[in-house]
Amino acid sequence: MSTSDAEMPATPHLKDDFNQIAKDIASLREDLDALRGHVGRIGAHQIEHLQSTANAAFAELTGAVRRNPLTALAIAAALGFIYGVIRR
């Protein structure tokens, strides 16, 4: 009993489809690698910006404490007291 053409699987078309899927996957991998590099560069830039902002804020805070040491001490004591009340 031989099978008719309608019952035969279309293997040439499947092979072409598999090859196209493999090419698409390879292209997606390349795109993901490029995206990963781009995101890495953006992340590094953001970290650099955040460090710069934190350093500037710390310098400003240090300057404010040096200009007004008693006020800074009073604020620190008040915050410590409030923290102690809340934790109790």
FIVOVO-679047 format. One record per residue (C-alpha): y, x, z. Coordinates in steps of 0.1 Angstrom, whole numbers, plus 5000, padded with zeros to 4 digits. Example, Ala and Ser with C-alpha at 12.3 -4.5 7.8 and 13.67 -1.06 7.14 Angstrom:
2
<site c2="4955" c1="5123" c3="5078"/>
<site c2="4989" c1="5137" c3="5071"/>
This chain:
88
<site c2="5000" c1="5000" c3="5000"/>
<site c2="5032" c1="5016" c3="4989"/>
<site c2="5066" c1="5008" c3="5003"/>
<site c2="5093" c1="4994" c3="4981"/>
<site c2="5127" c1="5010" c3="4977"/>
<site c2="5142" c1="4984" c3="4999"/>
<site c2="5120" c1="4994" c3="5028"/>
<site c2="5126" c1="5032" c3="5023"/>
<site c2="5151" c1="5047" c3="5046"/>
<site c2="5182" c1="5061" c3="5029"/>
<site c2="5177" c1="5096" c3="5041"/>
<site c2="5202" c1="5113" c3="5018"/>
<site c2="5230" c1="5090" c3="5031"/>
<site c2="5219" c1="5096" c3="5067"/>
<site c2="5220" c1="5133" c3="5061"/>
<site c2="5255" c1="5131" c3="5047"/>
<site c2="5265" c1="5109" c3="5076"/>
<site c2="5251" c1="5134" c3="5101"/>
<site c2="5269" c1="5163" c3="5084"/>
<site c2="5301" c1="5143" c3="5085"/>
<site c2="5296" c1="5136" c3="5122"/>
<site c2="5289" c1="5173" c3="5129"/>
<site c2="5322" c1="5182" c3="5110"/>
<site c2="5341" c1="5156" c3="5130"/>
<site c2="5327" c1="5169" c3="5163"/>
<site c2="5337" c1="5204" c3="5153"/>
<site c2="5372" c1="5192" c3="5145"/>
<site c2="5374" c1="5174" c3="5178"/>
<site c2="5364" c1="5206" c3="5196"/>
<site c2="5391" c1="5225" c3="5179"/>
<site c2="5417" c1="5198" c3="5187"/>
<site c2="5406" c1="5198" c3="5223"/>
<site c2="5409" c1="5236" c3="5225"/>
<site c2="5444" c1="5234" c3="5211"/>
<site c2="5453" c1="5206" c3="5235"/>
<site c2="5439" c1="5226" c3="5264"/>
<site c2="5460" c1="5256" c3="5255"/>
<site c2="5491" c1="5234" c3="5251"/>
<site c2="5486" c1="5217" c3="5285"/>
<site c2="5480" c1="5251" c3="5301"/>
<site c2="5513" c1="5264" c3="5288"/>
<site c2="5531" c1="5232" c3="5300"/>
<site c2="5514" c1="5235" c3="5334"/>
<site c2="5524" c1="5271" c3="5338"/>
<site c2="5560" c1="5263" c3="5328"/>
<site c2="5561" c1="5235" c3="5354"/>
<site c2="5547" c1="5257" c3="5381"/>
<site c2="5573" c1="5283" c3="5373"/>
<site c2="5600" c1="5257" c3="5375"/>
<site c2="5587" c1="5243" c3="5407"/>
<site c2="5586" c1="5278" c3="5423"/>
<site c2="5621" c1="5284" c3="5412"/>
<site c2="5633" c1="5251" c3="5427"/>
<site c2="5614" c1="5257" c3="5459"/>
<site c2="5629" c1="5292" c3="5462"/>
<site c2="5664" c1="5278" c3="5456"/>
<site c2="5659" c1="5251" c3="5483"/>
<site c2="5646" c1="5276" c3="5508"/>
<site c2="5676" c1="5299" c3="5501"/>
<site c2="5700" c1="5269" c3="5506"/>
<site c2="5682" c1="5259" c3="5539"/>
<site c2="5683" c1="5295" c3="5551"/>
<site c2="5720" c1="5297" c3="5544"/>
<site c2="5727" c1="5264" c3="5562"/>
<site c2="5707" c1="5275" c3="5593"/>
<site c2="5727" c1="5308" c3="5593"/>
<site c2="5760" c1="5290" c3="5590"/>
<site c2="5752" c1="5264" c3="5617"/>
<site c2="5724" c1="5277" c3="5640"/>
<site c2="5731" c1="5254" c3="5669"/>
<site c2="5731" c1="5223" c3="5646"/>
<site c2="5698" c1="5235" c3="5631"/>
<site c2="5683" c1="5240" c3="5665"/>
<site c2="5694" c1="5205" c3="5676"/>
<site c2="5679" c1="5189" c3="5645"/>
<site c2="5646" c1="5208" c3="5650"/>
<site c2="5645" c1="5197" c3="5686"/>
<site c2="5652" c1="5161" c3="5677"/>
<site c2="5625" c1="5161" c3="5650"/>
<site c2="5600" c1="5177" c3="5674"/>
<site c2="5608" c1="5150" c3="5700"/>
<site c2="5604" c1="5122" c3="5675"/>
<site c2="5572" c1="5137" c3="5662"/>
<site c2="5558" c1="5139" c3="5697"/>
<site c2="5568" c1="5102" c3="5704"/>
<site c2="5551" c1="5091" c3="5673"/>
<site c2="5519" c1="5111" c3="5679"/>
<site c2="5516" c1="5097" c3="5714"/>
